[in-house]
Amino acid sequence: MSIMKKFRIPLLGAFLALSLFSTSYAIVEPPKVPSALIDEGLAKTYKKSTQDTNVIEALELLKQTSGEYSRKAILGDNLTRRPIKIEFKNLSEINPAYANFDALGWKKSGKLYIYINKKHQSAPKEALAALLAHEAIHQDEFNSLNEETYAWTLEAAVWTQLSEDNLELQNISHPLVERENVIKKLFKKGNYTSAYIRKFVISNKGYQNLPERSPGFEENL
């Protein structure tokens, strides 16, 4: 069955997601219309996670997609029962090995963080929404091939839904859009299932030492 039609949400996750893409891209974007000011009520809803207008708009977009679970997790419906803090960050400051990661999940003092590579600050909100849908799945210290397959497939599903509502998004030259278009092709090639995404995850050198299963992700997709 299509994963867009039947998405089982697990109870547990992991806290680290590696990027499959480390190539440098030139960022060439069409002029952006400045975002409207976020109304006070919306800002209040997300204030414990972010004050970034583009991120707030990205989170709001998840309401329309398979990523609504992730939006709720970011607001606090996760294993820690606390909102997940979202920040744009130079990831090499954490560890030089993370310099080209697109995003990084982190757990510190019982709190969850999603650090997004600073190069993605100018990314379309739809691409940020897909990335956040992925990262919010990771909620504890355990990780597995099953979990990464699930997170990447959810990201692909969200980007597919949002980009097919606005076909111009697929033509924007931006590294995060490039990432999303790659996994969207795999998603569609697998007839909207995880079939080819799982092969991509298994072949990723960053995941070579991961176990097949982790808590909440005992079954293969």
C-alpha positions in Angstrom: 0.0 0.0 0.0 1.2 3.5 -0.7 3.0 5.0 2.2 1.3 8.3 1.6 -2.0 6.5 2.2 -1.0 4.4 5.2 1.7 5.9 7.4 2.3 4.1 10.7 3.7 6.5 13.3 6.2 4.9 15.7 6.4 5.7 19.4 10.2 5.9 19.7 13.0 7.2 17.6 16.7 8.2 17.6 18.6 11.4 17.9 21.1 11.5 15.1 20.4 11.8 11.3 23.2 12.0 8.8 23.0 13.8 5.5 23.2 11.7 2.3 24.4 14.8 0.5 27.7 16.5 1.2 28.3 18.1 -2.2 28.6 21.9 -2.3 26.0 23.7 -4.4 25.7 27.2 -5.6 22.6 28.8 -4.3 20.7 30.5 -7.1 17.2 31.5 -6.1 14.4 33.6 -7.6 13.6 36.8 -5.7 11.7 36.0 -2.6 8.7 37.9 -1.5 9.2 38.9 2.2 7.2 36.7 4.5 4.2 38.4 6.2 4.6 39.0 9.9 3.5 36.0 11.9 0.4 36.9 14.0 0.8 37.0 17.7 -1.2 33.8 18.3 0.9 31.8 15.9 4.2 33.1 17.3 3.0 32.1 20.7 2.2 28.6 19.6 5.8 28.0 18.4 7.8 30.3 20.7 9.3 27.5 22.7 10.7 25.9 19.5 11.5 28.8 17.3 11.1 32.5 16.6 12.2 32.2 13.0 9.4 33.2 10.6 10.4 30.8 7.8 10.5 27.9 10.2 7.1 28.8 11.7 5.7 28.9 8.2 7.3 25.5 7.5 5.8 24.0 10.6 2.4 25.3 9.7 2.7 23.6 6.2 3.1 20.3 7.9 -0.6 20.5 8.9 -1.5 19.7 5.3 0.8 16.7 5.0 1.8 13.3 6.3 4.2 15.3 8.6 1.5 16.5 11.0 2.8 14.0 13.6 6.3 15.6 13.4 4.8 19.1 13.9 3.1 17.9 17.1 6.3 16.2 18.2 8.1 19.5 17.8 5.5 21.2 19.9 6.1 18.7 22.7 4.2 15.5 21.9 7.4 13.5 22.0 9.4 11.2 24.3 10.7 14.1 26.4 7.3 15.7 26.7 9.0 19.0 25.9 9.1 21.2 22.8 12.0 20.6 20.4 14.2 23.6 20.0 15.0 24.5 16.3 18.1 26.5 15.4 20.1 27.3 12.3 23.7 26.6 13.1 27.2 26.2 11.7 27.4 22.5 12.4 31.2 22.4 12.2 31.1 24.2 15.6 29.7 21.0 17.1 32.2 18.8 15.3 34.2 19.4 12.1 32.8 16.1 10.8 29.3 17.6 10.7 30.2 20.6 8.5 28.2 19.3 5.5 25.3 17.7 7.3 22.0 19.2 6.3 20.6 18.9 9.8 21.5 17.3 13.2 19.3 16.0 16.0 20.7 16.5 19.5 19.7 15.5 23.0 21.1 17.5 25.9 20.0 17.6 29.5 16.8 15.8 28.7 15.9 18.3 25.9 15.7 17.7 22.1 17.2 20.1 19.6 17.2 20.2 15.8 20.1 22.1 14.3 19.8 23.0 10.7 22.8 23.9 8.6 23.1 27.6 8.2 23.3 27.3 4.4 19.6 26.3 4.5 18.4 29.6 6.1 17.3 30.7 2.6 15.7 27.5 1.7 12.0 27.4 0.6 9.7 26.8 3.6 8.4 23.7 1.9 11.8 22.1 1.8 12.4 23.1 5.5 9.0 21.5 6.3 10.1 18.2 4.7 13.5 18.3 6.5 11.8 19.0 9.9 9.3 16.1 9.3 12.3 13.8 9.1 14.3 15.2 12.1 11.3 15.2 14.5 11.1 11.4 14.2 14.5 11.1 16.1 13.7 11.4 19.8 16.1 9.2 21.7 19.7 7.9 21.8 18.9 4.9 19.6 19.0 4.7 15.8 18.6 2.0 13.2 18.3 1.4 9.5 14.6 0.9 10.0 14.3 4.3 11.7 16.3 6.1 9.1 14.3 4.5 6.3 11.1 5.7 8.0 12.4 9.2 8.5 13.7 9.6 5.0 10.5 8.2 3.5 8.4 10.5 5.6 10.5 13.4 4.4 10.1 12.3 0.8 6.3 12.0 1.2 6.0 15.5 2.7 8.1 17.0 -0.1 6.1 15.2 -2.7 2.9 16.5 -1.4 4.1 20.1 -1.1 6.0 20.2 -4.3 3.2 18.8 -6.4 1.0 21.5 -5.1 3.5 24.1 -6.3 5.5 22.7 -9.3 7.8 25.7 -9.4 9.5 24.5 -6.2 11.2 21.7 -8.0 13.1 24.1 -10.3 14.7 26.2 -7.5 18.4 25.8 -7.4 19.1 25.3 -3.7 21.0 22.5 -1.9 18.0 21.5 0.2 15.7 21.4 -2.8 18.3 19.2 -4.5 18.2 16.8 -1.6 14.4 16.7 -1.6 14.2 16.1 -5.3 16.6 13.2 -5.1 14.6 11.4 -2.5 11.3 12.3 -4.2 12.5 10.4 -7.3 13.3 7.4 -5.2 9.9 7.6 -3.5 8.1 7.7 -6.8 10.3 5.0 -8.3 9.2 2.7 -5.5 5.6 3.5 -6.3 5.3 5.8 -3.2 6.8 3.3 -0.8 10.1 3.0 1.0 11.5 0.3 -1.3 14.3 2.4 -3.0 14.8 4.8 -0.1 15.7 1.8 2.1 18.4 0.7 -0.5 19.7 4.3 -0.5 19.9 4.3 3.3 21.6 0.9 3.5 24.2 2.1 1.0 25.0 5.3 2.9 28.4 5.0 4.5 27.2 7.1 7.5 24.8 4.3 8.4 27.0 1.3 8.0 27.3 0.6 11.7 23.6 1.0 12.5 21.6 -2.0 13.7 18.6 -3.0 11.6 16.1 -2.3 14.5 15.7 0.2 17.3 12.9 0.7 19.9 9.7 1.5 18.1 11.2 0.5 14.7 11.3 -3.3 15.1 9.6 -4.0 11.7 11.0 -3.2 8.3 9.1 -0.8 6.1 
